[in-house]
Amino acid sequence: MKSNPFVLIAFAAICCTAKVVTAQTGDEIIKKHIDATGGENNWSKINTLKLSGDMKMGGMEIPTTRTIANNKGMRTDLSVMGMECFIILTDKAGWMYMPIQPGMDTLTPMSKDQVNQSKLMLNIRRSQLADKSFIAKANYSGMDTLDKAACFKVAITDNEGNNQIAYFDATTYYMVRTEVIGKTADGAEHEVVVNYSNFQRQPEGIVLPMTESSDAYGGDMVYKTVEINKTVSGDLFKPTTAKK
């Protein structure tokens, strides 16, 4: 029985492709992700980030602004049905003011667990997995498919022992999904999944996802404008101050 040479060639190509994919380590995937989204040099120059857009949930579009000053603070402002709401986070404390929700019409401090699990977002490079120095372990966990796109799945542990699963598009190496076990205010554990899309390269050379989707948000967060390295007053992260 003769072998079909075209079948053999196709089989060899599949084997070679599989070998290339599985040969990569978690560290190599992270490095390619950093290079694809701007490189360490460009990321190291980012000190402040302000993202503005709309949170789409329940048929509403809620104007939202997120401001981050590297390692200092993060503030999210939302305007819901004429009511101004905000969430403030620093490395030591956090507060929420959500007058649209019963019981949260006064300033509500975050729990210690909530602050600890959220303060990882205070570093812009860390939240985008764009700095290898924060990563203690990155283990390649195989391939997966998200929205019909092949992805590398990497289990990541940071220097403080926090764990997450990150998915990277196998073609672009952009991070398209993260899975983290978080805690509610009463200490109950729950999985927080965030999907990232609509990636855009900024004039500063870095690539950012302009859309974040998560059940934790209740919908999609679609950013329209980006401001990088603008001056941010420290007063913005004090819960007694108004939006500036």
N, C-alpha and C positions, 0 to 999 in steps of 0.2 A: 504493500500500500504506500503510495507516494505521499510525501508531506507537501502541503500547500505552502510555498515560500512566503506568500503574503501574510498567512496566518502566523508563521514563525516570526516574521519581522514585527507584526503587531504585538505578539506576545512578548518579544524581547523589549519593545518600547515600553510596554506596561511595566515590566519588571524593573527597567532602568528608572522609570518615573517613581515607582514605589520606593526604590532604593534611595533616590535623592530625597524624597519626603521624610522617610523614617530615619535617615542618617543625621538629621538635624537635632540638636539638643535644645532644651528650653532656653539656655543662655544665648545660643545662636539666633533663635527666633526673636528674643527680646532685642538683641543688637540690631537685627534687620528691621524690626519695628521702629526703633529709635532713629535709625538712618533714614527710613522711608518717610517719617513724619518731621524731618528737619535736621536731624543730627544733634549730637551733644552740644556742639558749640552754639548753635542757634537757640536751643532750649535753655542753656545756661544764662542767656541774656534776658530771659522773661522774668520780670519781678512783680508785675501787676497785670491783672486780666479782668476785663469787664465785658460781660456778655448780655445782650439785650434782645428780647423777643417776646414770644407768646407761649403760654402753656395752654394746650388744647385738651380740654376735658369736659365731658358732659354737654357737648354742643357749645361750650363757651370758649372764648379766646381771652386768656388772662394775661395782661401785660406783666412781664417778669424781667427783673434785672438781677444778675449775679455778679458780685464784685469780690475779687480775691486779691489780697496783698500777701505775697509769699511769706509763709511761716508766721504771719501776724493775725490775720483774720479773714473771715468770709461772711458776706451778707447777701441774703436773697430777699428782694423786695417784690411784693405782688400787690396788684390793685384789683380787688374783687368786688364787683357791684358797688363801686364808690368807696369801699373800705380799704385802707392801706394796711397791709400785713407785712411782717418781716420775720426772718430767721437769722440770728447772728451766732457765729461760732468763733471762738478763739482757742488757743491751745490749753486754756485752763477752765473755760466755762462756755455755756451756750444758753440762748434764750429764744423763745418763740412768742410772737404776738399775733394771734389769729382771731380777730373779733368776729369772723364769720362762723366760727365753731363754738358751740356752747361750752362754757367753762374755760375758754382760752381768750376771753376778752380783756384779760389782764396779762401782764408780763409773766410768762411761765418758764422757769429755769429748766434746762435739760438735765436728765439724770447723768451720773458719772459715766455709766456705760455708753450712753448716747454720745457724750462728748468724746470719749476715748475712741469709739468706732468711727466717728465723723471727722475727727481732727486730721485724719490722714489726707483729707481733701485740702488742707491748708497749704500744702506745697503743690504748686501747679505741675511741676514735672512729675512728682510722685503720683498724683491722681491720674496722669496720662501714661503712667509706666514709661516715662521718658528719661529715667535716671537709674542706671544699674546699681548705684551705690546704696539704694534703699532696699534692694532685693537680696535676701539671704539665700533663697533656693528658688530655682525655676525648673520644674520637671515637665518635660514633654509627655503628654498623656494620650497622644493619638490624634486621629483626624475626626472631624465632625462636619455636619452640614447645617448651615443657617441660611434661610432664604435661598436655597439651591446653590449656595456658594460653599466650596470646600474651605474648611478652617483648621488651623492648628489649635489644639487645646493644650493649655499650659497651666499647671498647678503652681501657684506662686505663694511663697512665704516671705514676709518682709522681716526686717531686722528686729521688730518688736513682737514677732510671733503671730502676726495677723495673716490669715489665709484667704485666698481668693482663687477662683478659676477664671482665666482670661482666654478669649478666643480671638485669633488673628486670621484675617483673610489670607488664604494661601497664595493669592496673586499679588496683593498690594502690601501685605504685612500690617495693615491698619488694624487696630484693636476694635472689634465690632461688638463685643459683648463681655460683660463681667458678671460673676456670680459670687455673692458674699453672704455669709450668715451674720445677720444683725440682731439687735435686741430692741424690743419696744420699751416704753417708759416703765412698764411693770416687770421688766426683766425677761419676758418671753422671747425665745429665739424664733427668727423667721428668715427666710431666704430673700435677699434683695437682688433682683436681676435687672441690669440696665443694658439696653441695646443702643449702639451708636451707628449713625449713618450720616449721609450728606457731608462728606469730608471736603474741606476747602483749605487750600494753602494760603496763608496770610502773608502780607508784605514782609514780615519779619522772618519768613522762611519756614515757619512751623505749620503743621497741618492739624486742624481741629475739626472734630465732629460737630456739625451745626444742628443736629437733631439727636436728642436723647429720648428713649422710650422706656417706660417702666411702670409696672403696676403700683410701685411705691409713690409715683407722681400722680397716678390716676389718669395718665394720658401721655401725650407727647410734648416735650419741651423743644420748641423750634426757635433757634437763635437767628436773628437777622443782622445784627451788627456786632463787631468785635473791636474793643479798644485795648491796646497792649502798651504797657509801661507808662500809663498816664498816672499823674500824682493822685494818691488816695490818702485822704486824711484819716488818722488813727481814730478820730471821733466817730467815724462811720461805724465802728465796731463796739461802740458803747450803747447799751440798750436804752438809755434815756434820751438819745439824740434822734432827731428826725432824719429822713432820707436826704442825702446831699448829692 
